[in-house]
Amino acid sequence: MIEVRGLRFTYPGQKTPVLKGIDFSIQKGEIFGFLGPSGAGKSTIQKILIGILKQYEGRVTVMGKELNQAGSSFYEKIGVAFEFPNFYQRLTALENLNLFRSLYASETEEPEALLALTGLEDYGRTKVSAYSKGMKMRLNFSRALINQPDLLFLDEPTSGLDPVHAKKLKQLILNKKAEGKTILITTHHMQTAEEICDRVAFIVDGKVALIDSPRALK
C-alpha cells in the first residue's frame, strides 16, 4: 500500500533537514503508528504522504503510484483527520458534512449515518461552534470517512476524548481495519498504539529508530 525509501525533506529557508533518509513500508489492511517526541518529523511524514508537502527527496509510492505523479483521484481514496480539526463554526455538523461530501466525485457515506456511528446523532443540527473539543474530534473522524476511503490518516485521534469515547473510537478504527482499510496513526501515546496498531515506527530526530509490533517493542 505504501513504500517509502530514502525520504528526506527540508523546509524552505531551513538548512537542516527534518527527515534524514527514512525507509518503511505499510501493507494493505495494516494499522501503522508513528510515535516520537514533538519535532521528530512525524507530522512532516504524514503531510508528505497526503500530498501537502511536495518537494521531498527519495521515493514515496502510495497505492502503486509515485506520490509526485498522483492526480486528483488520489484524494478520492484517502481520508484525513488532523489533531486540530477545522470546520465552519457557523454551520451545523450536518451542514459541514454535506459541504465536504459535495467535494467528492465518488460515492459517499450518508452524514446522518456517520454521526450515529460516532455518537453525535442528537447534535447534527447543532452549530459546530457549540461543540466541545471531544465532539469536534468525533465529527473529525466522521468527516474522514465520508468518501469511503481506502487509506486513513489519523493524527492523535483520541485527543480530547474522555475514556469512554476514546475506547469507542479505537473500536471504530479496528472495525475499519476489519473492513480492509489501511490506517496510519500519529500519536504520542504508546498505550493507544499498543491497543490498535499492528506495527509502530519510532521517529527520533528525523530518522526511524525502530519499527516493530508494540508488544515486541515493549
Secondary structure as the mmCIF struct_conf table of DSSP 4:
data_model
#
loop_
_struct_conf.conf_type_id
_struct_conf.id
_struct_conf.beg_label_comp_id
_struct_conf.beg_label_asym_id
_struct_conf.beg_label_seq_id
_struct_conf.end_label_comp_id
_struct_conf.end_label_asym_id
_struct_conf.end_label_seq_id
STRN STRN1 ILE A 2 PHE A 9
TURN_TY1_P TURN_TY1_P1 PRO A 12 GLY A 13
BEND BEND1 LYS A 15 THR A 16
BEND BEND2 VAL A 18 VAL A 18
STRN STRN2 LEU A 19 ILE A 26
TURN_TY1_P TURN_TY1_P2 LYS A 28 GLY A 29
STRN STRN3 ILE A 31 LEU A 35
TURN_TY1_P TURN_TY1_P3 SER A 38 GLY A 39
BEND BEND3 ALA A 40 GLY A 41
HELX_RH_AL_P HELX_RH_AL_P1 LYS A 42 LEU A 49
TURN_TY1_P TURN_TY1_P4 ILE A 50 GLY A 51
BEND BEND4 ILE A 52 ILE A 52
STRN STRN4 GLU A 57 VAL A 62
TURN_TY1_P TURN_TY1_P5 MET A 63 GLY A 64
STRN STRN5 LYS A 65 GLU A 66
HELX_RH_3T_P HELX_RH_3T_P1 LEU A 67 GLN A 69
TURN_TY1_P TURN_TY1_P6 SER A 72 SER A 72
HELX_RH_AL_P HELX_RH_AL_P2 SER A 73 GLU A 76
BEND BEND5 LYS A 77 LYS A 77
STRN STRN6 ILE A 78 ALA A 81
BEND BEND6 GLU A 83 PHE A 84
TURN_TY1_P TURN_TY1_P7 GLN A 89 ARG A 90
BEND BEND7 LEU A 91 LEU A 91
STRN STRN7 THR A 92 THR A 92
HELX_RH_AL_P HELX_RH_AL_P3 ALA A 93 ARG A 101
TURN_TY1_P TURN_TY1_P8 SER A 102 LEU A 103
BEND BEND8 ALA A 105 SER A 106
HELX_RH_AL_P HELX_RH_AL_P4 PRO A 111 LEU A 117
TURN_TY1_P TURN_TY1_P9 THR A 118 GLY A 119
HELX_RH_3T_P HELX_RH_3T_P2 GLU A 121 TYR A 123
TURN_TY1_P TURN_TY1_P10 GLY A 124 ARG A 125
BEND BEND9 THR A 126 THR A 126
STRN STRN8 LYS A 127 LYS A 127
HELX_RH_3T_P HELX_RH_3T_P3 VAL A 128 ALA A 130
HELX_RH_AL_P HELX_RH_AL_P5 LYS A 133 LEU A 145
TURN_TY1_P TURN_TY1_P11 ILE A 146 ASN A 147
BEND BEND10 ASP A 150 ASP A 150
STRN STRN9 LEU A 151 ASP A 155
BEND BEND11 GLU A 156 GLU A 156
TURN_TY1_P TURN_TY1_P12 PRO A 157 GLY A 160
HELX_RH_AL_P HELX_RH_AL_P6 PRO A 163 ALA A 178
TURN_TY1_P TURN_TY1_P13 GLU A 179 GLY A 180
STRN STRN10 THR A 182 THR A 187
BEND BEND12 HIS A 188 HIS A 188
HELX_RH_AL_P HELX_RH_AL_P7 MET A 190 ILE A 196
BEND BEND13 ASP A 198 ASP A 198
STRN STRN11 ARG A 199 VAL A 204
TURN_TY1_P TURN_TY1_P14 ASP A 205 GLY A 206
STRN STRN12 LYS A 207 ASP A 212
HELX_RH_AL_P HELX_RH_AL_P8 PRO A 214 LEU A 217
#
